[in-house]
C-alpha cells in the first residue's frame, strides 16, 4: 500500500523506535529523512533501506542544527508533512532510584532534555507546516505519563510535559491545518533500551528481570505489552488520510494498562 505517497517525513532518533517508524513510512511511499546523533546507527539504517531513507547527523537539542536540517529538507522536497521525535536518553541514574535518593540534577535532566528536544523539533516543523497549511507532529509517551509507577524519577514529569506540549500545538495551530498527536505505549520489550530499564526496576524491586517483565505484562488487559510494530502501524495510520480527524489527543496503545 502507498498510504503515505507524496508525503515527506522527518524522524528524529535512530534507535529501535525511530528506525522502525522510518522503515514503515518508507514502505508506505513516504520520502523519509532520519536525523540523529549516532552515525553508526544512521549508516546501518541507510544500508538496510536501500536508498529509501536519507539520513543526517543532527542533535535534536541543537536548535540551529534542527532548523538548518529542516530548511534543507524543505529545499529538497518542497514541504514537510510529518515530524516525529523519537529521541531518548540513557536511563541509568534516572530510573530505578527512589526519589529521596535522587539528585536534583538527575531528576531534572529528563524533564529538561525531553521538553527541549520536542519543543525545538516541533517548533521548527510547525513553522513550515503553517506556511503550507497542513502537517502532523507526532510524539511518543510511555504509560507513566498517565499512571503512577515507583522508581521512575523525573521521567513521568518529562513525558507529561511532552503530552501537554502536543495539546498546546494543536490548540494554537490546528486552525492552520497542523495536527499534533501523542502515541501512548507501555514498555516495549523489543526496544534496545528495555534491558537497561527492566534491570534497573527489577533491582529496585528486589526481583529478577523475568519476574518484573511478567508483572508488567500481567498489568495489561490482554497480558501483552506494546511492540515497536504496534507503534509504527499507529504512526502510519495517524500520518495517513485515515487519521486526519485526530489532533490534540493521545492514541492509547497500552492494551488496558492505562484506561481513559
C-alpha positions as CSV (number, residue, x, y, z in Angstrom):
1,X,0.0,0.0,0.0
2,X,1.0,3.6,-0.5
3,X,-0.9,5.4,2.2
4,X,1.8,8.0,2.6
5,X,2.6,8.5,-1.1
6,X,3.9,12.0,-1.8
7,X,4.3,12.8,2.0
8,X,7.6,14.0,3.4
9,X,8.5,12.8,6.9
10,X,11.4,13.8,9.2
11,X,12.1,11.5,12.1
12,X,14.5,12.3,15.0
13,X,16.2,9.4,16.7
14,X,17.8,6.3,15.1
15,X,17.1,3.8,17.9
16,X,14.6,1.0,17.7
17,X,11.5,3.2,17.5
18,X,12.9,5.9,15.1
19,X,14.4,3.4,12.7
20,X,11.3,1.1,12.7
21,X,8.9,4.0,12.1
22,X,11.2,5.3,9.4
23,X,11.1,2.0,7.6
24,X,7.3,1.8,8.0
25,X,6.9,5.3,6.5
26,X,9.2,4.5,3.6
27,X,7.3,1.2,2.9
28,X,4.1,3.2,2.6
29,X,5.6,5.5,0.0
30,X,6.8,8.5,2.1
31,X,10.0,10.4,1.5
32,X,11.8,9.9,4.8
33,X,14.6,11.8,6.4
34,X,16.1,10.3,9.5
35,X,18.1,12.6,11.8
36,X,20.1,11.5,14.9
37,X,23.4,11.8,16.6
38,X,24.5,8.2,16.3
39,X,26.3,7.9,13.0
40,X,26.8,4.2,13.2
41,X,23.1,3.6,13.6
42,X,22.3,6.0,10.8
43,X,24.6,4.2,8.5
44,X,23.0,0.9,9.3
45,X,19.5,2.2,8.7
46,X,20.6,3.8,5.4
47,X,22.2,0.5,4.2
48,X,19.1,-1.5,5.1
49,X,16.8,1.0,3.5
50,X,18.5,0.7,0.1
51,X,18.0,4.3,-0.8
52,X,14.5,4.8,0.6
53,X,15.7,6.8,3.7
54,X,18.0,9.8,3.8
55,X,20.0,10.2,7.0
56,X,21.8,13.1,8.6
57,X,23.7,13.7,11.8
58,X,21.6,16.1,13.8
59,X,21.4,16.8,17.6
60,X,17.7,17.4,18.4
61,X,18.8,19.6,21.3
62,X,20.6,21.9,19.0
63,X,18.0,24.4,17.6
64,X,20.3,25.8,14.9
65,X,21.2,22.3,13.6
66,X,17.5,21.2,13.6
67,X,16.4,24.3,11.8
68,X,19.2,24.1,9.2
69,X,18.4,20.4,8.5
70,X,14.7,21.1,8.1
71,X,15.4,24.0,5.7
72,X,17.5,21.6,3.7
73,X,14.7,19.0,3.7
74,X,12.1,21.6,2.5
75,X,14.6,22.8,-0.2
76,X,15.0,19.3,-1.5
77,X,11.4,18.0,-1.1
78,X,9.3,21.2,-1.2
79,X,7.5,20.5,2.1
80,X,7.3,18.6,5.4
81,X,4.2,16.6,6.2
82,X,5.2,14.6,9.3
83,X,7.6,15.3,12.1
84,X,8.2,12.5,14.6
85,X,10.5,12.9,17.6
86,X,11.7,9.5,18.9
87,X,14.8,10.7,20.7
88,X,15.7,9.5,24.2
89,X,18.4,9.5,26.9
90,X,20.1,6.6,28.8
91,X,18.1,5.7,31.9
92,X,20.7,4.7,34.4
93,X,20.7,7.3,37.1
94,X,17.2,8.4,36.3
95,X,15.0,5.3,36.6
96,X,15.5,2.7,39.4
97,X,16.2,5.1,42.1
98,X,13.9,6.2,44.9
99,X,13.0,9.9,44.8
100,X,14.7,10.6,48.2
101,X,17.9,9.2,46.8
102,X,17.7,11.0,43.5
103,X,19.9,14.1,42.9
104,X,18.2,17.3,41.7
105,X,20.3,17.1,38.5
106,X,19.2,13.6,37.7
107,X,15.6,14.4,38.4
108,X,15.6,17.5,36.2
109,X,17.7,16.1,33.3
110,X,15.0,14.1,31.6
111,X,12.4,16.9,32.0
112,X,14.8,19.4,30.5
113,X,16.1,17.1,27.8
114,X,12.8,15.8,26.5
115,X,10.9,19.1,26.8
116,X,13.7,20.9,25.0
117,X,14.2,18.4,22.2
118,X,10.4,18.1,21.5
119,X,9.9,21.9,21.6
120,X,12.8,22.5,19.2
121,X,11.7,19.9,16.6
122,X,8.0,20.7,16.9
123,X,8.5,24.5,16.6
124,X,10.7,24.1,13.5
125,X,8.2,21.8,11.9
126,X,5.1,23.8,12.8
127,X,6.6,26.9,11.3
128,X,6.9,25.2,7.9
129,X,3.6,23.4,8.2
130,X,1.6,26.6,8.9
131,X,3.0,28.1,5.8
132,X,1.9,25.1,3.7
133,X,-1.4,24.8,5.5
134,X,-1.1,21.2,6.7
135,X,1.1,18.8,8.7
136,X,1.3,16.4,11.6
137,X,3.6,16.5,14.6
138,X,3.9,13.1,16.3
139,X,5.3,12.2,19.7
140,X,5.6,9.0,21.8
141,X,5.0,8.9,25.5
142,X,5.1,5.8,27.7
143,X,2.4,4.9,30.2
144,X,4.0,6.6,33.3
145,X,2.9,9.9,31.8
146,X,-0.6,8.8,33.0
147,X,-0.2,6.4,35.9
148,X,2.0,6.4,39.0
149,X,4.9,4.0,39.0
150,X,7.7,3.8,41.6
151,X,11.3,4.4,40.8
152,X,10.7,6.5,37.7
153,X,12.5,9.7,38.8
154,X,11.7,12.6,36.6
155,X,10.6,10.6,33.6
156,X,6.8,10.8,34.3
157,X,7.1,14.6,34.6
158,X,9.1,14.7,31.3
159,X,6.5,12.6,29.4
160,X,3.6,14.5,30.8
161,X,5.2,17.7,29.6
162,X,5.5,16.3,26.1
163,X,1.8,15.5,26.1
164,X,1.0,19.0,27.3
165,X,3.2,20.4,24.5
166,X,1.3,18.3,21.9
167,X,-2.1,19.6,23.1
168,X,-0.8,23.2,23.0
169,X,0.5,22.8,19.4
170,X,-2.9,21.5,18.4
171,X,-4.8,24.3,20.1
172,X,-2.6,27.0,18.6
173,X,-2.1,25.7,15.1
174,X,-5.0,23.4,14.4
175,X,-6.8,26.2,12.6
176,X,-3.7,26.5,10.3
177,X,-4.0,22.8,9.4
178,X,-1.4,21.5,11.8
179,X,-2.3,18.4,13.8
180,X,-0.4,17.1,16.9
181,X,-0.9,13.7,18.4
182,X,0.9,11.6,21.1
183,X,1.1,7.8,20.8
184,X,0.9,6.3,24.3
185,X,2.6,3.0,24.8
186,X,3.5,0.6,27.5
187,X,7.1,-0.5,27.9
188,X,8.2,-2.0,24.6
189,X,10.1,-5.3,25.1
190,X,11.6,-5.2,21.6
191,X,13.4,-1.9,22.1
192,X,17.1,-1.9,22.7
193,X,16.7,0.2,25.8
194,X,14.4,-2.2,27.6
195,X,17.1,-4.4,29.1
196,X,18.6,-1.4,30.8
197,X,15.2,-0.2,32.1
198,X,13.9,-3.6,33.2
199,X,17.2,-4.4,35.0
200,X,17.0,-1.1,36.9
201,X,13.5,-1.7,38.0
202,X,14.0,-5.4,38.8
203,X,16.9,-4.4,41.1
204,X,14.9,-1.6,42.7
205,X,12.1,-4.1,43.5
206,X,14.4,-6.9,44.6
207,X,13.1,-9.3,41.9
208,X,14.5,-10.9,38.7
209,X,14.3,-9.4,35.3
210,X,11.9,-12.1,34.2
211,X,9.6,-11.5,37.2
212,X,9.5,-7.8,36.5
213,X,8.7,-8.4,32.8
214,X,5.9,-10.9,33.7
215,X,4.5,-8.4,36.2
216,X,4.4,-5.7,33.6
217,X,2.6,-8.0,31.1
218,X,0.0,-9.0,33.7
219,X,-1.0,-5.4,34.4
220,X,-2.4,-5.1,30.8
221,X,-5.9,-6.4,30.0
222,X,-4.5,-8.7,27.2
223,X,-1.3,-9.7,29.1
224,X,0.6,-8.2,26.2
225,X,2.9,-5.2,26.1
226,X,3.1,-2.7,23.2
227,X,5.6,-3.7,20.4
228,X,7.5,-1.3,18.2
229,X,5.5,-2.6,15.2
230,X,2.3,-1.6,17.1
231,X,3.7,1.9,17.4
232,X,4.8,2.0,13.8
233,X,1.4,0.9,12.4
234,X,-0.3,3.6,14.6
235,X,2.2,6.2,13.3
236,X,1.3,5.3,9.7
237,X,-2.4,5.4,10.4
238,X,-2.2,8.9,12.1
239,X,0.0,10.2,9.2
240,X,-2.4,8.9,6.5
241,X,-5.6,10.5,5.4
242,X,-7.4,7.9,7.5
243,X,-6.2,9.6,10.7
244,X,-6.8,13.2,9.6
245,X,-9.5,13.8,12.2
246,X,-7.2,13.1,15.1
247,X,-5.4,16.0,16.8
248,X,-4.8,17.3,20.3
249,X,-5.2,13.9,21.7
250,X,-3.4,10.7,22.8
251,X,-3.7,7.4,20.9
252,X,-3.7,4.7,23.6
253,X,-1.8,1.5,22.6
254,X,-1.3,0.2,26.2
255,X,-3.8,-2.7,26.0
256,X,-5.6,-1.5,29.1
257,X,-2.6,-0.7,31.2
258,X,-3.9,2.9,31.0
259,X,-7.7,3.2,30.9
260,X,-9.0,6.6,29.8
